[in-house]
Structures are given as C-alpha cells and as structure tokens.
Amino acid sequence: MSIIGGYKMPAKKNILVYPVILHPEDQGYSVEIPDIDNGTWTQGDNMKDALLMAQDAIGIMLDDKTEYPKPTDLEDIKIKANDIKTVVYIDMEEYHRNNPKTVRKNVTVPEYLVVLGKKKNINFSAVLTEALKNKLEM
C-alpha cells in the first residue's frame, strides 16, 4: 500500500483516486471533481449512479494522458452544509480495457504472409490485436 494525496492506495500506478463533492439536487446529485481539468462536473440520479458517473468522467478526461493530476487531500476540500465529500477510485488499465479505442497502425510483414492471409480471408487487424493481447498477457 502507498499513500497518495492522503489516501491509502494499492501500489499500482494505474489505480487513481480523486476527491469528489456530491451536491444534493431535487432529483439526484451533481458531482464536482475539483482536480480534473480545473473542475469537472457530472451528475447522477442517486448516490451510486453519481459516483459511477464521476468515475466515468475521470476516465474520459484522463483517457489520453500519461501524467495524471495530483489529488487534493480530502481534508483540504471545503464543502457547504448539505454537500458530501468522498473519493472515487479508478483503475485506468481496466478503464482502457473496457473502453477501447482503435487506432490505425501500418506494419511491415513478409509479402508471402499477406498473400496467404488474403487467400484465407484473414482479418489482419484481428490477428495483430490477438497477438498483442497474448504478448502483453491480457
């Protein structure tokens, strides 16, 4: 375990934790995520939904980042009387696995493999994806 921003965290670099502020509304909660993009907002129909939406918002905002913002200590977060402050955890590796984006990659392979693959109607992208997952032990 390690301490990040005052929070006990498993020692995995891809797991992030950020404070959030739940603001009760007439129907559900609006959620403020102060450390993401100078303050990111989302909402949910109930507390569980609001926290899941906050997790998703963090994933979306940090999806293409390699460096992540430092989380503020929960004790340093100021709230109003009816607000609730808590933390949201997100495993960015799992987020990327569950929300894959495809990118085009040009690769060089022996011509005879391309000829044989085309004859067998092989999807080269699918083969490369499967091979990479195996190589990366995913």
BAROKE-210337 format. One record per residue (C-alpha): x negated, z, y negated. Coordinates in steps of 0.001 Angstrom, whole numbers, padded with zeros to 6 digits, always signed. Each point is the difference from the previous one (the first is absolute). Example, Ala and Ser with C-alpha at 12.3 -4.5 7.8 and 13.67 -1.06 7.14 Angstrom:
REM BAROKE-210337
-012300+007800+004500;-001370-000660-003440;
REM end
This chain:
REM BAROKE-210337
+000000+000000+000000;-001041-000577-003576;+001428+000974-003364;+001079-002860-002273;+001512+000846-003360;+000641+003514+001288;+001839-001253+003125;-001167+000553+003576;-000482-003425+001523;-001128-001389+003331;-003507-001430-000411;+001167-003632+000078;-000742-002097-003058;+003110-002150+000432;+002405+002969-000304;+000936+000665-003618;+002066+002768-001570;+001509-000060-003474;+002223+002400-001912;+003500-001166-000872;+002724+001425-002205;+003597-000234+001195;+002505-000120-002857;+003551+000814+001223;+002568-002570-001140;+003796-000128+000390;-000510-002082+003143;-003382+000613+001587;-003426+000376-001562;-002303-001968-002238;-003627+000442+001027;-002999+000043-002304;-003448-000690+001476;-002299+000933-002896;-003350-001044+001499;+000952-003550+000962;-000338-002720-002653;+000364+002452-002923;+003311+001212+001405;+002086-001844+002557;+003707+000629+000566;+002385-000538+002887;+003244+001580+001188;+001906+001042+003093;+003552+000909+001012;-001099+003407+001317;-003235+002005+000202;-001177-001575+003265;+000708-003513-001272;-001702+000774-003323;-003181+001191+001747;-000037-003063+002272;+000465-002249-003032;-002882+001804-001743;-002202-000587+003042;+000931-003688-000018;-000606-000295-003762;-003478+001496+000411;-000729-002448+002823;+001162-002973-002063;-001965+001022-003096;-003223+000701+001948;+000362-002793+002568;-002804-002210-001292;-002246+002782-001319;-003284+001113+001549;-000394+003018-002305;+002894+002413-000358;+000909+002189-003002;-000994+003645+000243;+003073+002203+000586;+000879+002674-002534;+000127+003563+001317;+003612+000989+000632;-000530+003173-002061;-000852-002158-003031;+003284-001936+000158;+002481+001237-002623;+003708-000273+000791;+003342+000848-001607;+002382+002646+001351;+001969-002141+002504;-002892-002228+001075;-001820+000378+003317;-003697-000657+000489;-001439-000793+003407;-002492-002357+001626;+000337-003263+001895;-002454-001056+002704;-000650-003628+000900;-002279-001497+002644;-001120-003266-001614;-001240-001414+003313;+003442+000546+001518;+001642-001364-003167;-002016-003234+000287;+000838-000277+003697;+003733+000399-000700;-000016-002255-003081;-002337-002854+000899;-000762-002777-002459;-001404-003232+001334;-002900-001781-001652;-001406-003427+000642;-003530-000008+001468;-002043-003100+000746;-002107+000414+003123;-002540-002151+001777;+000412-000516+003751;-001418-002554+002419;+001907-003294-000159;+000621-000128+003757;+001921+003318-000239;+002192-001433-002758;+000737-003108+002102;+000830+002064+003106;+002048+002473-002048;+002088-002758-001585;+000688-001533+003437;+001322+003386+001165;+001963+000578-003254;-001950+003193-000705;+000771+001815-003239;-003522+000557-001368;+001162+002617-002521;+001677+002039+002744;-003112-000199+002203;-002278+001092-002859;+002355+002846-000941;+000153+001229+003601;-003791-000254+000391;-000602+001938-003228;+002422+002742+001041;-001794+000304+003347;-003420+000024-001662;+001163+002652-002480;+001613+002008+002828;+003428-000084-001617;
REM end
